[in-house]
Amino acid sequence: MKLRYLLTQCTDDGIGKYNSIEYDEDLYKSHGFCKGNDRNIRGPALHIDCSHVSLVPILSIDRVPCVRCLLWPTQAADWPTRHRNYGWPDSATVDCVVSNGCDVVGAVHRQCRQHEWTRRYQHRLSFSRAEIILINSWMPVQQIIHHMLRYFVKTERLTECADNSEAGTLSNYHIKILMLWACELKPRNWWTENLNLVRSCVELLQTLSVWLSNACCPHYFVNNCNLISDSLDVGRMTSKLIPIDEEYLSTWLVNNYIKQCAKLCPENVSRLFDDVSTRQKLENAVSEVAVWKSNSFLWDIQKLVTNAEYRISGDVSLFSLTWRSCAYWMNEYAKRDKHFSVFYSAFALLHVACKISRNGFSDELVDILSTILGPNSSQCCSVLSLLETEPNTSELVELLQKYAVEHLTTY
């Protein structure tokens, strides 16, 4: 049995795209993700920087060895049926979460890290699959607020990060739990009517402050599970959170977020933020950013397409092509845009044609072609029919080249 891994991807759009996949070890290695200089340990996860090696625009991957649990755990038995006043998550989402089960991962409690046996063998339930399904059901405004909260608490050194190893800090998981509870307990109009992102963030930070003061952060799935441990420096964190109001957070976001983002703009736009002493000046500066972004959108799309085409053509040739890798990457590209999946299929067909012309046909290539063309497609049936008649190599190569051109035509 091959070792399974749960991977959580972070994409370059930053908001609205979360994904988890299962990999086996051979497929994982075949796509060049095991680069020594790109890896570091984060709890039970191996964090891998993929910004320069991945085939799709993924910034990073967290690789977590796990044991898949197909049954919904008894520890969270009450979650699917508990009463929800505002209909989130809806019944279809709940059913999807439960049917996906959970995972068991090797994670050691902070207080047990000095014990030799528990450090090696202690495990916990992971609800990452469930969380990803729920987060992907959020409205855009909920995802934006989640992003804002994470950025604030990380910048203020209230959560663990690469340069903050203090034991008494929160984790990003606490912020995720805060948002999951808020999405369930607040009505839809709280998020959409009279929208004020700063006001919403302030209210949620105050909720977090209450949790810290009471030393109680309820787990979203498991009853009677408190996510605030004795190691947290509750006093320091609450002292930072309690004074926060809309004026404070608005000023903080302008100085620490908006101005930082503006540095990515051309100089004639970014320098407008040198003086945002009035609301009108700030609105004018932000409007110029929106205009610049709109004008550069087509150029960004062109760069994205060119980059995707370059990586597809290069990586299909460099790395081992299997039916598993074909199925995975065709599916991943389809999530971004169906045309990328078509482009991948075309290059994969040309790659198979090249292998046949050099080494002849093999049974392994049947599975690859069935995956690319679709096992019940007319093109796949034509290839299989040709194989039954003992075709010469050139005839088969010519047919695959024809199908590749047809794919590129639709692209």
C-alpha positions in Angstrom: 0.0 0.0 0.0 1.4 3.4 -0.9 1.7 6.1 1.7 -1.0 8.8 1.3 -0.6 12.5 1.7 -3.0 15.3 2.2 -1.9 18.4 0.4 -3.4 21.9 0.9 -2.7 24.3 -1.8 -2.3 28.1 -1.7 -3.0 29.8 -5.0 -1.7 33.1 -6.2 -5.1 34.8 -6.2 -5.0 34.7 -2.4 -8.7 34.7 -1.9 -11.4 32.2 -2.9 -9.4 29.2 -4.0 -8.5 26.5 -1.5 -8.0 22.9 -2.3 -6.8 19.6 -0.8 -5.8 16.6 -2.7 -4.5 13.1 -2.1 -1.1 12.1 -3.5 0.7 8.9 -3.5 4.5 9.0 -3.0 5.5 8.1 -6.5 3.2 10.7 -8.1 4.4 13.3 -5.6 8.1 12.7 -6.5 7.5 12.5 -10.2 6.5 16.1 -10.4 9.6 17.5 -8.8 8.1 18.8 -5.5 10.8 17.4 -3.3 13.3 20.2 -3.5 15.4 20.4 -0.4 15.8 24.2 -0.4 12.1 24.8 -0.8 10.9 22.8 2.2 10.5 23.5 5.9 8.5 21.9 8.7 5.4 23.6 10.1 3.8 21.4 12.8 2.7 18.1 11.1 3.1 19.7 7.7 6.0 19.8 5.3 5.7 23.3 3.7 6.9 23.4 0.1 7.4 26.5 -2.0 6.1 25.7 -5.4 6.1 29.2 -7.0 8.8 28.1 -9.5 8.1 24.4 -10.0 4.4 23.9 -10.1 2.4 23.5 -13.3 -0.5 25.7 -12.2 -0.2 29.1 -10.4 0.3 27.7 -6.9 2.5 29.5 -4.4 2.9 26.8 -1.8 1.8 23.3 -0.7 1.5 21.9 2.8 2.2 18.2 2.6 0.8 16.2 5.6 1.1 12.4 5.9 -2.3 11.1 7.0 -4.6 8.1 7.4 -7.9 8.7 5.7 -11.0 8.1 7.8 -14.0 7.6 5.5 -16.5 7.6 8.4 -17.5 10.9 10.1 -16.0 10.6 13.6 -18.1 10.1 16.7 -16.3 13.0 18.4 -18.1 15.3 15.9 -21.4 13.4 15.8 -23.5 16.4 16.8 -22.2 18.7 14.1 -24.2 17.5 11.1 -27.6 17.8 13.0 -27.2 20.8 15.2 -29.7 23.6 14.8 -28.6 26.5 12.6 -30.7 29.6 12.6 -29.5 31.1 9.3 -29.1 28.1 7.1 -25.3 28.0 6.8 -23.9 25.6 5.9 -26.9 24.3 3.9 -27.9 20.6 3.9 -26.1 19.8 0.7 -22.8 21.2 2.0 -23.2 19.4 5.3 -23.8 16.1 3.4 -20.7 16.8 1.3 -18.6 17.4 4.4 -19.8 14.3 6.2 -19.4 12.0 3.2 -15.7 13.2 2.8 -14.9 12.1 6.4 -11.7 13.3 8.0 -8.0 12.3 8.5 -5.8 11.2 11.3 -2.5 13.1 11.3 0.6 12.8 13.4 0.5 16.0 15.5 1.9 16.4 19.0 0.3 18.6 21.7 2.6 21.4 22.7 2.8 20.1 26.3 3.8 16.6 25.1 6.7 17.5 22.9 9.3 16.6 25.5 8.0 13.1 25.9 9.8 10.6 23.6 6.9 8.2 23.0 4.2 10.8 22.5 6.4 12.9 20.3 6.7 10.0 17.9 3.2 8.4 18.1 0.6 11.0 19.1 -2.0 11.7 16.5 -5.1 13.9 16.2 -8.2 14.2 14.0 -7.9 16.7 11.1 -10.9 18.3 9.6 -9.0 20.0 6.8 -11.3 18.4 4.1 -14.4 19.7 5.9 -12.9 23.1 6.4 -11.9 23.4 2.7 -15.5 22.5 1.6 -16.9 25.1 4.0 -14.5 27.9 3.1 -15.2 27.4 -0.6 -18.9 27.9 0.1 -18.2 31.3 1.6 -19.3 34.5 -0.1 -16.5 36.7 -1.5 -17.0 39.2 1.3 -16.5 36.5 3.9 -13.3 35.3 2.3 -12.0 38.9 2.2 -12.8 39.5 5.9 -11.0 36.2 6.7 -7.9 37.4 4.7 -8.0 40.8 6.5 -8.2 39.2 10.0 -5.3 36.9 9.2 -3.2 39.7 7.9 -3.9 41.9 10.9 -3.2 39.3 13.6 -0.1 38.1 11.9 1.4 41.6 11.3 0.6 42.4 15.0 2.5 39.2 15.9 -0.5 37.6 17.5 -0.2 34.4 15.5 2.7 32.0 14.8 4.7 32.7 11.7 8.2 32.1 10.4 9.8 34.8 12.5 7.6 34.4 15.6 8.2 31.2 17.5 6.8 32.4 20.8 4.7 29.7 22.6 2.1 32.2 23.7 0.6 33.0 20.4 -2.5 32.2 18.5 -2.4 30.2 15.3 -4.1 30.9 12.0 -6.4 28.0 12.9 -8.0 30.1 15.6 -8.9 32.8 13.0 -10.4 30.1 10.8 -12.5 28.8 13.6 -13.6 32.4 14.4 -14.8 32.8 10.9 -16.6 29.4 10.7 -18.6 30.2 13.8 -19.3 33.7 12.5 -20.6 32.4 9.2 -22.9 30.0 11.0 -24.2 32.3 13.8 -24.6 35.6 11.8 -27.4 36.2 9.3 -26.6 36.7 5.6 -27.6 40.4 5.8 -24.9 41.0 8.4 -22.4 40.3 5.7 -24.1 42.0 2.8 -26.2 44.9 3.9 -24.6 48.3 4.7 -21.3 46.6 4.0 -18.4 47.9 6.1 -15.4 45.6 6.1 -13.7 47.4 8.9 -16.8 47.3 11.2 -17.1 43.6 10.5 -13.5 42.9 11.3 -13.7 45.0 14.6 -16.7 43.0 15.8 -15.0 39.7 15.1 -11.8 40.8 16.8 -13.9 41.7 19.8 -15.4 38.2 19.8 -11.9 36.8 19.7 -11.0 39.1 22.6 -13.9 37.6 24.6 -12.8 34.1 23.8 -9.3 34.9 25.1 -10.6 36.6 28.2 -12.7 33.6 29.0 -9.9 31.2 27.9 -12.4 29.4 25.8 -12.3 29.0 22.0 -14.9 26.3 21.1 -13.9 23.8 18.4 -16.2 24.2 15.4 -16.8 20.5 14.9 -16.1 18.8 18.2 -18.1 19.5 21.3 -16.4 20.2 24.6 -13.1 20.9 22.9 -11.3 24.1 23.9 -8.7 25.4 21.5 -7.1 27.9 24.0 -4.4 26.2 26.0 -2.7 27.4 29.2 0.4 28.2 27.1 -1.2 31.2 25.4 -0.3 34.6 26.6 -3.9 35.7 27.0 -3.2 38.9 28.8 -0.9 40.3 26.1 -3.2 39.4 23.3 -6.4 40.8 24.9 -4.6 44.0 25.8 -3.9 44.5 22.1 -7.4 43.5 20.9 -9.7 45.3 23.4 -8.8 48.9 22.4 -9.4 48.2 18.7 -12.2 50.3 17.2 -13.2 51.3 13.7 -11.0 54.4 13.7 -8.0 52.5 14.9 -8.4 49.6 12.5 -9.1 51.9 9.5 -5.9 53.9 10.1 -3.9 50.7 10.7 -5.2 49.2 7.4 -4.3 52.3 5.4 -0.8 52.4 6.9 0.1 48.7 7.0 -1.9 47.2 4.2 -3.2 49.6 1.6 0.1 51.5 1.4 2.1 48.3 1.2 -0.1 47.0 -1.6 0.2 50.4 -3.4 4.0 49.8 -3.7 3.2 47.2 -6.3 1.6 49.9 -8.6 3.5 52.2 -10.9 5.2 55.1 -9.2 2.7 57.7 -10.5 -0.1 55.7 -8.7 1.8 54.6 -5.6 2.9 58.2 -4.8 -0.7 59.3 -4.4 -0.7 57.4 -1.1 2.0 59.7 0.3 -0.8 62.0 1.4 -4.1 60.4 2.3 -4.8 62.7 5.2 -8.4 63.1 4.2 -11.1 60.6 3.1 -11.4 62.2 -0.3 -7.6 61.9 -1.0 -7.7 58.2 0.1 -10.7 57.5 -2.2 -9.0 59.2 -5.1 -5.8 57.2 -4.6 -7.7 53.9 -4.3 -9.7 54.8 -7.5 -6.5 55.3 -9.4 -5.4 51.8 -8.3 -8.7 50.4 -9.6 -8.2 52.2 -12.9 -4.6 51.0 -13.3 -5.6 47.4 -12.4 -8.5 47.4 -14.9 -6.2 48.7 -17.6 -3.5 46.1 -16.9 -6.0 43.2 -16.6 -5.6 42.0 -20.2 -1.8 42.1 -19.9 -2.0 40.1 -16.7 -4.2 37.5 -18.4 -1.7 37.3 -21.3 1.2 36.7 -19.0 -0.8 34.1 -17.1 -1.6 32.2 -20.3 1.9 32.4 -21.6 3.3 31.2 -18.3 0.9 28.3 -18.2 1.6 27.3 -21.8 5.4 27.4 -21.1 5.1 25.3 -17.9 2.8 22.8 -19.5 4.9 22.2 -22.5 8.1 22.0 -20.5 6.9 19.8 -17.6 5.0 17.3 -19.8 8.3 16.6 -21.5 10.5 16.7 -18.4 8.5 14.6 -15.9 7.1 11.1 -16.1 3.7 11.0 -17.7 1.3 8.5 -16.1 -2.5 8.2 -16.2 -2.6 9.4 -12.6 -0.6 12.6 -13.3 -2.7 13.2 -16.5 -6.0 12.9 -14.6 -4.8 15.1 -11.8 -3.4 18.0 -13.9 -6.3 17.9 -16.4 -8.6 18.3 -13.4 -6.5 21.0 -11.8 -6.3 23.1 -15.0 -10.0 22.7 -15.6 -10.6 24.4 -12.2 -8.6 27.4 -13.4 -9.9 27.4 -17.0 -11.1 24.6 -19.2 -8.9 25.8 -22.0 -5.7 25.1 -20.0 -6.9 21.5 -19.5 -7.4 21.3 -23.3 -3.9 22.7 -23.9 -2.4 20.2 -21.4 -4.2 17.3 -23.2 -2.8 18.4 -26.6 0.7 18.5 -25.4 0.3 15.2 -23.6 -0.9 13.6 -26.8 2.1 14.9 -28.7 4.3 13.6 -25.9 2.8 10.1 -26.2 3.1 10.3 -30.0 6.8 11.1 -29.6 7.3 8.2 -27.2 5.6 5.8 -29.6 7.8 6.9 -32.5 10.9 6.3 -30.4 10.1 3.3 -28.3 7.0 1.7 -29.8 3.6 1.2 -28.2 3.2 -0.2 -24.7 0.2 -1.2 -22.6 0.9 1.6 -20.2 0.2 4.2 -22.9 -3.3 2.7 -23.3 -4.3 4.0 -19.9 -2.7 7.4 -20.5 -4.5 7.8 -23.8 -7.8 6.7 -22.3 -7.4 9.3 -19.6 -6.5 12.1 -22.0 -9.1 11.3 -24.6 -11.8 10.0 -22.3 -12.4 6.2 -22.2 -15.8 6.4 -24.0 -14.9 9.2 -26.5 -15.0 8.5 -30.3 -11.3 9.4 -30.5 -10.3 6.8 -27.8 -12.5 4.2 -29.6 -10.7 5.0 -32.9 -7.3 4.5 -31.2 -8.3 1.2 -29.7 -9.8 0.0 -32.9 -6.5 0.8 -34.7 -4.6 -1.1 -32.0 -6.7 -4.2 -32.6 -5.6 -4.3 -36.3 -1.9 -4.3 -35.5 -1.2 -0.8 -36.9 2.3 0.4 -37.9 3.8 3.0 -35.6 3.7 5.8 -38.1 -0.1 5.4 -38.5 -0.7 5.6 -34.8 1.6 8.6 -34.4 -0.2 10.4 -37.2 -3.6 9.8 -35.6 -2.4 11.1 -32.2 -0.9 14.2 -33.9 -4.2 14.8 -35.6 -6.1 14.6 -32.3 -3.5 17.0 -30.7 -4.1 19.5 -33.5 -7.9 19.2 -33.0 -7.4 19.9 -29.2 -5.3 23.0 -30.0 -7.9 24.2 -32.4 -10.6 24.3 -29.7 -8.0 25.9 -27.3 
